[in-house]
Amino acid sequence: MRYSKDSDKRRELECRNELFAADVNMCCQPSAGNDDTMENMAPVGGEDAETGVAADPVTAADMGAETEEEAEIEAETEAEVLEIEVDKLSEKYYKPLTVHATTDDEGKQVRTVLQRRLGVSRKLLSQVKLTEHGLTVNGRRVYTTAIVSAGDIIQLRMLREESDDILPEDIPIRIIYEDEYLLIVNKPAGMIVHPTHGHYTGTLANGVVRHWKTVGEKVRFRPIHRLDEDTSGLVAIAKTGYVHQQLSEQLQAGTVDKQYLACVYSIPAPSDGTVQGPIDRDPERPHYRIVTPDGYPSVTHYETVRTYKWGERTGGAASVVRLKLETGRTHQIRVHMRHIGCPLIGDKMYSIEPLTVQELEAAVGRQALHAERLGLTHPMTKQWMEWQAPLPEEFMELDRILSRMAEGDTCSNDS
């Protein structure tokens, strides 16, 4: 039998105890007229005075069975109370981060153990310690300065959050991978990752929030990195503050593997190399980035995958290049490729006019840049994971046109 409240179970247990006690007392009452003699005590399991029928004996085994049943009821009640408490916590908090303290943790403060074992940031600790069940040791709420003993079970719980400022929209999203901590999606070109001033709807965030509401998840939208509006490909989204913190640190440490595929004008020289050009805003055009000695350090590695050449007179050429970022500046690939004379096909902002071919621009309809591969260490399982997004159709069309041009067909090179 299942109970919604442990008080119902306890009431039943009390009633059973009272009935059991009454049965024992009746069996052991002395007979009238000889209250102080053992001889006239009604024998347990003797004959009924009126009918002469032997009564059922109440043996030690029966009493033991009652005691065992009481223990089972008590244990079942405690289990159900615990289950109710866990359910209530799971509604309010994410699944806890748990550390089983060892002898190496003995005598250290809770915050020291959590920072050493899980890499929990000070900011996250300052947030969870303010909630009732945010930080516990052996089920009891503690301060971050509490001293740990070997064998202690330390648990950190984060409050569930939602992106209430993002409007859920029925926008199809291409999910590559999802678990309770992480979401990897393949963003199409023409879509902004997160709402910004003047762009409150139609973003990847709007579609993801709707997806989570549909499946009943209470999660806040936390992208680990972003892609330009007209760049397609893989985007990683954290589902908890801890996962976001861990992956952000991986990004800063350069251990996240992000690889892009781009179609560019001309052929890089050398075919494989590294662009090290500091990037900053153009003082005259705030939205435009340039390579400047006073800019922020920026490093892009590239390798040429395929080349196309056409028109001996015009010297037309294009390439498919694979790129890997060591830093993550705004427009970094686009700026660096232009810097070495190989602007992306379809990139109106960083184009070099003499190289532009209108047929190619029209075929791709946007900058030919795709976030093809993504690799990272999962913050919870500590396993290395990799994903790949298939090439969009516009890239296939570019390849068909470039292959035809390279085979000798003519094409307008007017800008």
C-alpha positions as CSV (number, residue, x, y, z in Angstrom):
1,M,0.0,0.0,0.0
2,R,1.2,3.4,-0.9
3,Y,0.7,6.5,1.3
4,S,0.8,10.1,0.2
5,K,1.8,11.1,3.8
6,D,3.8,9.4,6.4
7,S,1.4,10.4,9.1
8,D,-1.2,8.0,7.7
9,K,1.3,5.2,8.0
10,R,2.2,6.1,11.5
11,R,-1.5,6.2,12.6
12,E,-1.9,2.7,11.3
13,L,1.1,1.5,13.2
14,E,-0.1,3.1,16.4
15,C,-3.5,1.4,16.0
16,R,-1.9,-2.0,15.4
17,N,0.2,-1.5,18.5
18,E,-2.8,-0.6,20.7
19,L,-4.8,-3.7,19.5
20,F,-1.8,-5.9,20.0
21,A,-1.3,-4.6,23.6
22,A,-5.1,-5.1,24.3
23,D,-4.9,-8.7,23.2
24,V,-2.0,-9.5,25.4
25,N,-3.6,-7.9,28.5
26,M,-6.8,-9.8,28.1
27,C,-4.9,-13.1,27.8
28,C,-3.0,-12.4,31.0
29,Q,-5.9,-11.1,33.3
30,P,-6.1,-13.0,36.7
31,S,-9.4,-14.8,37.5
32,A,-11.9,-13.3,39.9
33,G,-11.5,-14.0,43.7
34,N,-7.8,-14.9,43.4
35,D,-6.2,-11.8,42.1
36,D,-2.8,-12.7,43.7
37,T,-2.6,-16.4,42.8
38,M,-0.8,-17.7,39.8
39,E,-2.8,-20.9,39.9
40,N,-6.0,-19.3,39.0
41,M,-4.6,-17.2,36.1
42,A,-6.3,-18.0,32.9
43,P,-3.8,-20.1,31.0
44,V,-2.6,-18.7,27.7
45,G,-4.0,-20.9,25.1
46,G,-6.3,-22.8,27.6
47,E,-10.0,-23.6,27.2
48,D,-12.8,-21.0,26.9
49,A,-14.7,-20.9,30.2
50,E,-18.1,-21.0,28.6
51,T,-17.6,-23.2,25.5
52,G,-14.7,-25.4,26.6
53,V,-13.1,-24.8,23.2
54,A,-9.3,-24.5,23.2
55,A,-8.3,-20.9,22.5
56,D,-5.6,-20.1,19.9
57,P,-2.3,-19.9,21.7
58,V,-0.3,-16.6,21.6
59,T,3.2,-17.8,21.4
60,A,6.6,-16.1,21.4
61,A,6.7,-16.8,17.7
62,D,3.5,-14.8,17.2
63,M,4.8,-11.9,19.2
64,G,8.0,-12.0,17.2
65,A,6.1,-12.0,13.9
66,E,4.2,-8.9,15.1
67,T,7.4,-7.3,15.9
68,E,8.9,-8.1,12.5
69,E,5.8,-6.8,10.8
70,E,6.0,-3.5,12.8
71,A,9.7,-3.2,11.8
72,E,8.7,-3.7,8.1
73,I,6.0,-1.1,8.3
74,E,8.4,1.3,10.0
75,A,11.0,0.7,7.3
76,E,8.5,1.1,4.5
77,T,7.3,4.3,6.1
78,E,10.8,5.7,6.3
79,A,11.5,4.8,2.7
80,E,8.3,6.5,1.5
81,V,9.1,9.6,3.5
82,L,12.6,9.7,2.0
83,E,11.1,9.2,-1.5
84,I,8.7,12.1,-1.0
85,E,11.6,14.3,0.2
86,V,13.7,13.3,-2.8
87,D,10.8,14.1,-5.2
88,K,10.3,17.5,-3.6
89,L,14.0,18.3,-3.9
90,S,14.2,17.1,-7.5
91,E,11.3,19.5,-8.3
92,K,13.3,22.5,-6.9
93,Y,16.9,21.5,-7.5
94,Y,18.9,19.8,-10.2
95,K,20.5,16.4,-9.5
96,P,23.1,17.0,-6.8
97,L,26.8,16.9,-7.3
98,T,28.1,14.3,-4.7
99,V,31.5,13.8,-3.2
100,H,32.4,10.9,-0.9
101,A,35.1,12.3,1.3
102,T,38.3,10.2,1.6
103,T,41.2,10.3,4.1
104,D,42.8,12.9,1.8
105,D,39.9,15.2,2.5
106,E,40.1,14.7,6.3
107,G,40.3,18.0,8.2
108,K,39.8,20.2,5.1
109,Q,37.0,22.7,4.6
110,V,34.0,21.8,2.5
111,R,34.7,24.5,-0.1
112,T,38.3,23.3,-0.4
113,V,37.2,19.7,-1.1
114,L,34.6,20.8,-3.6
115,Q,37.1,23.0,-5.4
116,R,39.7,20.4,-5.5
117,R,37.5,17.4,-6.4
118,L,35.0,19.0,-8.7
119,G,36.5,22.3,-9.7
120,V,33.5,24.2,-8.3
121,S,34.0,28.0,-8.6
122,R,33.7,30.4,-5.8
123,K,30.8,32.1,-7.6
124,L,28.8,28.9,-7.7
125,L,29.5,28.1,-4.1
126,S,28.4,31.6,-3.0
127,Q,25.1,30.9,-4.8
128,V,24.3,27.5,-3.5
129,K,25.1,28.2,0.1
130,L,22.2,30.6,0.3
131,T,19.6,27.9,-0.4
132,E,18.2,25.5,2.2
133,H,19.5,22.3,0.6
134,G,22.3,23.9,-1.5
135,L,25.2,22.6,0.5
136,T,24.9,19.6,2.8
137,V,27.1,17.1,4.6
138,N,25.5,13.8,5.5
139,G,22.1,15.4,4.8
140,R,22.6,18.4,7.1
141,R,23.0,22.0,5.9
142,V,26.5,23.3,6.5
143,Y,28.7,26.4,5.8
144,T,31.4,26.2,3.2
145,T,33.9,26.4,6.1
146,A,32.7,23.3,7.8
147,I,35.4,20.7,8.4
148,V,35.2,17.4,6.5
149,S,35.8,13.9,7.9
150,A,36.6,10.8,5.9
151,G,33.4,9.0,4.9
152,D,31.3,12.2,4.8
153,I,28.9,12.6,1.9
154,I,29.0,16.1,0.6
155,Q,26.2,17.2,-1.8
156,L,25.9,20.4,-3.7
157,R,22.5,21.3,-5.2
158,M,21.7,24.1,-7.7
159,L,18.3,25.6,-7.9
160,R,16.4,24.8,-11.1
161,E,16.2,27.9,-13.4
162,E,14.4,28.8,-16.6
163,S,14.9,31.5,-19.2
164,D,11.7,33.5,-18.4
165,D,12.9,36.4,-20.5
166,I,13.0,34.2,-23.7
167,L,9.8,33.6,-25.5
168,P,9.2,29.9,-26.4
169,E,8.7,29.6,-30.2
170,D,7.8,26.6,-32.3
171,I,11.1,26.7,-34.3
172,P,12.5,23.4,-35.6
173,I,15.9,22.7,-34.0
174,R,18.4,20.1,-35.2
175,I,19.5,18.2,-32.1
176,I,22.7,16.3,-32.5
177,Y,23.1,15.2,-28.9
178,E,21.3,15.7,-25.6
179,D,21.5,14.4,-22.0
180,E,20.5,15.9,-18.7
181,Y,23.5,18.2,-18.6
182,L,24.3,19.1,-22.2
183,L,22.7,19.9,-25.5
184,I,24.4,20.0,-28.9
185,V,22.5,21.5,-31.8
186,N,23.2,22.1,-35.5
187,K,22.3,25.8,-36.1
188,P,21.2,26.8,-39.6
189,A,22.5,29.9,-41.3
190,G,20.4,33.0,-40.9
191,M,19.6,32.4,-37.3
192,I,20.9,34.3,-34.3
193,V,22.0,32.2,-31.2
194,H,20.5,34.4,-28.5
195,P,18.0,37.3,-28.4
196,T,19.6,40.7,-28.7
197,H,18.3,44.3,-29.0
198,G,15.9,44.3,-31.9
199,H,16.0,40.5,-32.3
200,Y,13.8,39.1,-29.6
201,T,12.3,36.2,-31.6
202,G,13.3,33.7,-34.2
203,T,16.5,32.9,-32.4
204,L,18.0,29.5,-31.5
205,A,17.3,30.2,-27.9
206,N,13.6,30.7,-28.6
207,G,13.4,27.3,-30.3
208,V,15.5,25.5,-27.6
209,V,13.4,27.0,-24.7
210,R,10.2,25.7,-26.5
211,H,11.8,22.3,-26.9
212,W,12.6,22.1,-23.2
213,K,9.1,23.2,-22.2
214,T,7.6,20.6,-24.5
215,V,9.6,17.7,-22.9
216,G,9.0,19.1,-19.4
217,E,12.5,20.2,-18.5
218,K,13.1,23.3,-16.4
219,V,16.4,24.6,-17.8
220,R,18.0,27.9,-18.4
221,F,19.5,28.6,-21.9
222,R,23.3,28.8,-21.4
223,P,25.3,28.7,-24.7
224,I,29.0,27.8,-24.3
225,H,29.9,29.7,-27.4
226,R,28.2,31.5,-30.3
227,L,28.2,31.5,-34.0
228,D,27.6,34.5,-36.3
229,E,24.0,34.7,-37.7
230,D,25.1,33.5,-41.2
231,T,27.4,30.8,-39.9
232,S,25.9,27.3,-39.7
233,G,27.0,24.4,-37.5
234,L,27.5,23.0,-34.0
235,V,26.6,25.0,-30.8
236,A,27.0,23.6,-27.3
237,I,24.5,24.6,-24.7
238,A,24.9,23.9,-20.9
239,K,21.9,22.9,-18.8
240,T,23.3,23.8,-15.4
241,G,25.5,26.5,-14.0
242,Y,28.2,24.0,-13.1
243,V,28.4,22.5,-16.6
244,H,28.5,26.0,-18.1
245,Q,31.4,27.0,-15.7
246,Q,33.3,23.8,-16.5
247,L,33.0,24.1,-20.3
248,S,33.8,27.8,-20.2
249,E,37.0,27.0,-18.5
250,Q,37.8,24.4,-21.1
251,L,37.3,27.0,-23.8
252,Q,39.6,29.4,-22.0
253,A,42.2,26.7,-21.7
254,G,42.0,25.8,-25.4
255,T,41.0,22.2,-24.8
256,V,37.7,22.4,-26.7
257,D,38.2,21.3,-30.3
258,K,36.2,23.5,-32.7
259,Q,36.8,22.9,-36.4
260,Y,35.2,24.8,-39.2
261,L,35.0,24.3,-43.0
262,A,35.0,27.3,-45.3
263,C,34.9,28.1,-49.0
264,V,37.3,31.0,-49.8
265,Y,38.4,32.9,-52.8
266,S,42.0,32.3,-54.0
267,I,44.4,29.7,-52.7
268,P,46.2,30.2,-49.3
269,A,50.0,30.3,-49.4
270,P,51.3,28.3,-47.8
271,S,48.5,25.7,-48.2
272,D,48.6,24.8,-44.5
273,G,49.6,27.4,-41.9
274,T,48.7,29.6,-39.0
275,V,47.5,33.2,-38.9
276,Q,48.6,35.2,-35.9
277,G,47.0,38.6,-36.2
278,P,45.7,40.6,-33.2
279,I,42.1,41.6,-33.8
280,D,40.2,44.7,-32.6
281,R,37.3,47.0,-33.7
282,D,37.8,49.3,-36.6
283,P,37.7,52.8,-35.0
284,E,35.7,54.1,-38.0
285,R,33.3,51.2,-38.2
286,P,32.4,49.8,-34.7
287,H,30.9,46.5,-36.1
288,Y,33.9,45.8,-38.3
289,R,37.0,44.0,-37.1
290,I,40.5,44.5,-38.3
291,V,44.0,43.0,-37.7
292,T,45.9,45.7,-35.8
293,P,49.1,45.5,-33.6
294,D,47.1,46.9,-30.7
295,G,44.4,44.3,-31.0
296,Y,43.7,41.2,-28.9
297,P,45.9,38.1,-29.5
298,S,44.2,35.9,-32.1
299,V,45.4,32.6,-33.6
300,T,43.8,30.6,-36.4
301,H,45.2,27.3,-37.8
302,Y,44.1,26.3,-41.3
303,E,44.7,23.5,-43.9
304,T,43.7,23.5,-47.5
305,V,41.4,20.6,-48.3
306,R,40.7,21.2,-52.0
307,T,41.4,23.8,-54.7
308,Y,39.6,25.0,-57.8
309,K,41.2,27.0,-60.7
310,W,39.5,28.6,-63.7
311,G,40.3,31.2,-66.4
312,E,43.9,31.5,-67.4
313,R,43.3,35.2,-68.2
314,T,41.5,36.1,-65.0
315,G,43.4,33.7,-62.7
316,G,40.2,32.7,-60.9
317,A,40.6,30.3,-58.0
318,A,38.9,29.1,-54.8
319,S,39.6,26.7,-52.0
320,V,38.0,24.6,-49.4
321,V,39.9,25.1,-46.1
322,R,39.5,23.5,-42.7
323,L,40.1,25.8,-39.8
324,K,40.8,25.4,-36.1
325,L,40.6,28.3,-33.6
326,E,43.1,28.7,-30.8
327,T,41.3,31.9,-29.7
328,G,37.7,33.0,-30.1
329,R,37.5,36.6,-31.2
330,T,34.4,38.1,-32.9
331,H,34.6,37.4,-36.7
332,Q,38.0,35.8,-36.2
333,I,38.0,33.4,-39.2
334,R,36.5,35.9,-41.5
335,V,39.0,38.6,-40.5
336,H,42.0,36.3,-40.7
337,M,41.1,34.8,-44.1
338,R,40.6,38.3,-45.6
339,H,43.9,39.3,-44.0
340,I,45.8,36.6,-46.0
341,G,43.9,37.5,-49.2
342,C,41.4,34.6,-49.1
343,P,38.0,36.1,-48.1
344,L,35.1,33.8,-47.5
345,I,32.7,33.3,-50.5
346,G,29.5,35.1,-49.7
347,D,30.9,37.3,-47.0
348,K,29.7,40.8,-47.9
349,M,31.3,42.5,-44.9
350,Y,34.9,41.2,-45.5
351,S,34.8,40.7,-49.2
352,I,37.6,41.8,-51.6
353,E,35.7,43.1,-54.7
354,P,38.1,42.0,-57.5
355,L,37.8,38.4,-56.4
356,T,34.0,38.3,-56.1
357,V,32.1,36.0,-58.5
358,Q,28.3,36.7,-58.5
359,E,27.3,33.1,-59.4
360,L,29.1,31.8,-56.3
361,E,27.7,34.6,-54.1
362,A,24.2,33.8,-55.2
363,A,24.7,30.0,-54.8
364,V,25.7,30.2,-51.2
365,G,23.5,33.2,-50.2
366,R,25.7,33.9,-47.1
367,Q,29.2,33.5,-45.9
368,A,30.5,30.0,-46.7
369,L,31.4,29.0,-43.1
370,H,30.3,25.9,-41.3
371,A,31.1,24.8,-37.7
372,E,31.7,21.2,-38.8
373,R,33.2,19.5,-35.7
374,L,33.1,19.9,-31.9
375,G,35.0,18.0,-29.3
376,L,35.1,18.5,-25.5
377,T,35.4,16.7,-22.2
378,H,32.0,16.0,-20.7
379,P,32.0,17.8,-17.3
380,M,30.1,15.0,-15.6
381,T,31.4,11.8,-17.1
382,K,34.9,13.2,-17.8
383,Q,34.8,11.4,-21.1
384,W,36.0,13.0,-24.3
385,M,33.1,13.4,-26.8
386,E,33.0,14.5,-30.4
387,W,30.2,15.5,-32.8
388,Q,30.0,16.3,-36.5
389,A,27.4,18.3,-38.4
390,P,26.7,17.4,-42.0
391,L,27.5,20.0,-44.7
392,P,24.5,22.2,-45.7
393,E,23.1,22.0,-49.2
394,E,24.5,25.4,-50.2
395,F,28.0,24.0,-49.7
396,M,27.2,21.1,-52.0
397,E,25.9,23.5,-54.6
398,L,29.1,25.6,-54.3
399,D,31.2,22.4,-54.9
400,R,29.2,21.6,-58.0
401,I,29.6,25.1,-59.5
402,L,33.3,25.3,-58.6
403,S,33.9,21.9,-60.1
404,R,32.2,22.9,-63.3
405,M,34.2,26.1,-63.5
406,A,37.4,24.3,-62.9
407,E,36.6,21.9,-65.8
408,G,36.7,24.8,-68.2
409,D,33.2,26.3,-68.3
410,T,33.0,30.1,-68.3
411,C,31.5,32.2,-65.5
412,S,31.1,36.0,-65.0
413,N,33.7,37.5,-62.7
414,D,32.0,40.9,-62.5
415,S,31.5,42.3,-59.1
